[in-house]
Amino acid sequence: MLFTDGSGYTARFWWFGKFLLASDGELPSEPNTKDIAIDPFDERFTFEYFSSLLKGKKTQIKAFLMNQKNIGGIGNMYMHDILFKARLHPQKKISDMGSDETKLLYDSIMELLNLSREKGSFAYENDFFGQKGGFTTDYFLVGYKENQPCPVCKEAVVSIKTGSTSTFICPVCQKI
C-alpha cells in the first residue's frame, strides 16, 4: 500500500509475524522495534561500523549475525551463502577472525543482500504491487543444496546444526 506522502508498507509473514504501524519517530521507543539494530541497507552500516560491532566479541559468527540486536534483517536464508562467500565456518569465533576475514564477511553481506534487493527480494515475497521477487534458489551457492557439489571445490555440501537452526556449508571451503 502506498500513502499520499509517497511512503508505503508491505507485510511479509513466513511462519509467524506481527503487524505494527508506527512513524519513524515512534520506532526508537516502540517496544517491538527499539532493540532491532540498523540493517545493512542503512547508510551508517559502513565497514568501520561493522568492524566496531565485532570488536571484543567471542561468540560464534553465525549466532552474532543472526541476532537482530546486532544487525537487523539478516535471516538464515541468506546466512548460508554469506558465510560461504566469506569462507567462514558458522561456528568460528569472532575473536579468532582476522581483519581480512572481517572485510570479506562485510563484502559478502553487502554483495548478497544487494543482489537480492536488485532482484526485487526473494521469489516467495511480493512487493507493494503484488509482484514476486526475482531472487530465486538458482542464486543460492550452498544454501539448501545438501549433497550437491560446492561451486568452488565440488565437495558435497552438508547441513550442520548451529544452535536452533541448520546451516549448509562446504566442509572443505569453510573449515572451522
N, C-alpha and C positions, 0 to 999 in steps of 0.2 A: 504494500500500500504506500502511496506517495501522499505527502502532506502539502499544503499550499505553500509552505516555506521552502520546498524543494527537498526536505528530508524525507525519510521513509523508514519502514520497518519490514522485517521478514521474521518468520518464526520457523525454526528447524528443530524438530524433535526426532532424535534417533530412537531411543528406547523410552526415555522419560524426559520431562522438562517442566519448565515453569515460565509463564509469560509475564513479563513485567514491562510496564510503560513508564519511563521516567525521563526527565530532561537531563541534559548534560550536567547541569548544575547540581542536580539531586544525586547523581551517581556516586560521588565520593562519600556520602553519608548513608546511602541506601544499604541496609544490612545484607542484601543478596548480591551486591556488586562491589562493596567497598574494599574487599580483600583480594579482588582479582587484579593481578598485575597488568602492566601495559603489554600489548601484544607486538609481535614483530613488524606489524604494519605502522606502528606509531613512529613518528619521526624521531622520537627520543631513543628508540631502540637501535643504538649505534653499536659498533664493535666495542668501543670503550665502555659503554653501559653494560653490555653483555659480559665482558671480562670482569667488571666490578661485581656483578652478581655471583660469579663463580669463585671469587677470591675467598680463601679460607674455608671453603666448603669441603666436607669429607664424605658426603653421601654419594650414592651411585648416580651416574649421569642421567639415566633414563628417569629415575624417580624424581630427580630435581627438575627436569624439563617438563614432566607431566604435572607437576604441582602448579596449579593455576595462581597460587600466591607468589610464585617466582616469575613465571612468564605466562601470559594469558593466551589461550587459544590453540596450543599445540596438542592435538589429540593423538591417540595411539595409532590411528590410521596412517598418519604421516610420519610418526616416530621411527618406524622400521627403516624407511629409506633415508631419513635424515641421518640416523646413526650409521647406516651403511655407507652413505656418501662420505661421511666424516671418518670412516674406517674405525669406528669406536664400538666396542662391546658395550651393551646396555648396562652391564654391571660394573663397568670401570669406575673407579672412584675419581671424583673431580680432582682431589688432591694429587692424584697420580698423572694428571694430564699436563702436557707441556703447552707453551704458548702457541706453537704451530697447530696443535690439535684443537685448541680453543678457536683459533681463526678458521680452521677447516670446518668445525662444527657450526660456527656462526654463518659462514658462507653457505653451508648445506641447508641450514634452516631457511635462510633468505631465498636461496635458489628454488627450493622445493615449494615453499609456500607461495612465492611469486608466480611460479608456473601454474599452480592450482588456481590462483586468483586470475591469472591471464586467461585460463581456460573456462572461467566462469564458475569455479568451485567444483566439488565432486559431482559425478554424474547422477547420484541419487538425490541431490538437493536441487531445489528450484529457486530462481531469483525472484525479484519483485513481480515479474510479469509471468511467472509460471514456467519459464524456460529452464530446462535441465542444464546442469553444468556440463562442461566438456572434459573435465579431468576424470578419465576412466581408469580402470585397473590396468589398462595397457601401459600406463605411465609408471606403474609400480616396478621397482627394481628387484627387491626381495620381499617386500610386504605381501603377505598372504600367498606366497609362492613356495610353500613347503614341498620339498623333494624335487623342485625344479632347479636347473643349473644356475649358479651365480653368473650374472652378466659379465663378471671380470675374470674369475678363475675357473668357472664351470663346476666347482664343488656343489653338491646338493645343499640347497637352503634348508635350514632346520628351524623348528619352533622351540623356544625355550621359555620356561616360566620365569617371569620377572615380577615379583610382588603379586598383585591380584590379576595381572594381565599376562598375555603371552607376547613374545617378540620374535619376529622372523629375522634370522641373521645368516650370514655366511660364516661358517666356523673357521674358514681359512683367512678371509679378509678382515674379520672382526675378532681377533684374539683378545682375550682379557689380559 
